[in-house]
Amino acid sequence: MIVLEDRQSLAREIDVARRAGARLRQACEVPGIDVRTLQRW
């Protein structure tokens, strides 16, 4: 299981990538998580 701090950090990094123009699926693939996992977080 990923600790809360790590989840928050990944979510912030994915948000930054999205703002820079990356698609959500691609931004989630880099750290190796599924889009649905991000949504649950």
QUIHU-V593636 format. One record per residue. N is the residue number from 1. RES is the residue in one small letter. PHI is phi in whole degrees, 0 to 359 (999 if undefined). D_FIRST is the distance of its C-alpha to the first C-alpha in whole Angstrom. Layout:
n->N res->RES phi->PHI d_first->D_FIRST
n->N res->RES phi->PHI d_first->D_FIRST
//
This chain:
n->1 res->m phi->999 d_first->0
n->2 res->i phi->268 d_first->4
n->3 res->v phi->291 d_first->6
n->4 res->l phi->307 d_first->9
n->5 res->e phi->299 d_first->12
n->6 res->d phi->292 d_first->10
n->7 res->r phi->297 d_first->10
n->8 res->q phi->296 d_first->13
n->9 res->s phi->296 d_first->15
n->10 res->l phi->298 d_first->14
n->11 res->a phi->298 d_first->15
n->12 res->r phi->295 d_first->18
n->13 res->e phi->296 d_first->19
n->14 res->i phi->294 d_first->19
n->15 res->d phi->297 d_first->21
n->16 res->v phi->297 d_first->23
n->17 res->a phi->297 d_first->23
n->18 res->r phi->297 d_first->24
n->19 res->r phi->295 d_first->27
n->20 res->a phi->276 d_first->28
n->21 res->g phi->113 d_first->29
n->22 res->a phi->285 d_first->26
n->23 res->r phi->283 d_first->25
n->24 res->l phi->302 d_first->22
n->25 res->r phi->300 d_first->21
n->26 res->q phi->292 d_first->22
n->27 res->a phi->295 d_first->20
n->28 res->c phi->282 d_first->17
n->29 res->e phi->292 d_first->18
n->30 res->v phi->301 d_first->18
n->31 res->p phi->279 d_first->14
n->32 res->g phi->86 d_first->14
n->33 res->i phi->245 d_first->12
n->34 res->d phi->272 d_first->14
n->35 res->v phi->302 d_first->16
n->36 res->r phi->297 d_first->15
n->37 res->t phi->297 d_first->12
n->38 res->l phi->299 d_first->13
n->39 res->q phi->297 d_first->16
n->40 res->r phi->292 d_first->13
n->41 res->w phi->295 d_first->12
//
